[in-house]
């Protein structure tokens, strides 16, 4: 069972409600995605901490139903 882009976006938004999220299917195979996440919640956190917030929002789906997720995070300008 795989997860689609809309489900990934929904999960990230549930975990980081103030985020703006864009999810892209990189290969068109429903298994390799990129998530672009912008959130004021990332302020003062390093990149590893920001990515952990996104992984935590995925509620253990990484490596199970979701094969690959490239993450780019940033704080709003």
N, C-alpha and C positions, 0 to 999 in steps of 0.2 A: 504494500500500500504506500502510495506516495502522497505528498502534500502539494497542493497547487499554490501559485503565487498569492492568490487572495487570502488563503488560510495563513500563510506566513505573515502577510501584512497584518491580518487581524490579530494574530498571536503577539506580534511585536507591539501593536497598539494597546493591547490589553495589559502587557507588562510595562510599557512606557507610554502612558496615556497622552503626554504632552508632545509626543514625537510626530514628525512628518516622515512618512515611510514610502519608499518606492522599491518595489521588488521586480527583478528582471530574470526571466528564464534564459540563461546564458547559451544553452545548446538546443533549446526547443524540445528537450527530452523529459521535462518534468522532474528532473533529478539534480540539476546543477543551477543554482540561483545566485544572484547577487542582491544584497539588501543595502540600500542607501538610507541611513537613519540620521535625522537631524533632531536634536533635542536639547532644550535648556538644562535638562537633568544631567547632561554630560559635563557641564561646567565644573572645572576644578578636578576632573577625573582624567587619568591618563588613558591612552588608547586601549590598554589591556582591560582596565576597569570598565570602559565604555563597551567593549566587545562582550565582556562577561555579562553585562546588563542585558544585551541582546540575546546571548545564549540562554540566560536564565528565563527570559521571556518565551523561549522556544519549548520550555517545560519538558526537557528530556527527549525531544523529537530528533535532535541532531544525532546522526549516526544510526538512527533507527529508520523512521519513515522519510527523513530528509537526509539525502546522501551528502550533498555539498552546498555550503552557503558562504559565499565571500561577503564580508561585511566591511562597509565603509561608514564611519561615524563622524559626526561633527556637531559643533555647537552653532546655533543660528548666529548670523552676523548682525 
